[in-house]
Amino acid sequence: MLNPSRTLVISLALVALAGLVLGLATAVGLFGWSLAALLVLYLAAAGLTHLARPSTRRPA
């Protein structure tokens, strides 16, 4: 679950950015902010687990 593909990460980041912009620009503020915050928390957790995972690549 915390191992998303690069495409999913980019898509979620764009959705979070859109939610933030819509939250700032419209009356949907609370929903936009909360959706953006949840997506950012998920992306941060996925990024931290990716950094904490030992690398499986072998040196050249």
C-alpha positions in Angstrom: 0.0 0.0 0.0 2.9 2.4 0.7 4.7 1.4 -2.5 2.9 3.4 -5.2 4.1 3.7 -8.8 5.7 6.8 -10.1 2.6 7.5 -12.2 0.3 7.2 -9.1 2.5 9.6 -7.1 2.5 12.2 -9.8 -1.3 11.8 -10.2 -1.9 12.2 -6.5 0.4 15.2 -6.3 -1.6 16.9 -9.1 -4.9 16.1 -7.4 -3.5 17.5 -4.1 -2.4 20.6 -5.9 -5.8 21.0 -7.6 -7.6 20.5 -4.3 -5.4 23.1 -2.7 -6.0 25.6 -5.5 -9.8 24.9 -5.5 -9.8 25.2 -1.7 -8.2 28.6 -1.9 -10.2 29.9 -4.8 -13.7 28.7 -4.1 -16.3 28.1 -1.4 -15.3 24.4 -1.3 -12.4 25.4 0.9 -12.6 22.9 3.7 -13.0 19.9 1.4 -10.2 21.1 -0.9 -7.8 21.7 2.1 -8.7 18.4 3.8 -8.3 16.3 0.6 -5.0 18.0 -0.2 -3.7 17.5 3.4 -4.7 13.8 3.3 -3.0 13.2 0.0 0.2 15.0 1.1 0.3 12.9 4.3 0.0 9.7 2.2 2.7 10.8 -0.2 5.0 11.7 2.7 4.5 8.3 4.4 5.1 6.6 1.1 8.2 8.7 0.5 9.6 8.0 4.0 9.1 4.2 3.6 10.8 4.4 0.2 13.8 6.2 1.8 13.9 3.8 4.8 13.8 0.7 2.6 17.3 -0.7 1.8 18.4 -0.4 -1.8 18.3 -3.5 -3.9 20.5 -2.1 -6.6 24.0 -3.5 -7.0 26.9 -1.1 -7.6 28.2 -1.2 -11.2 
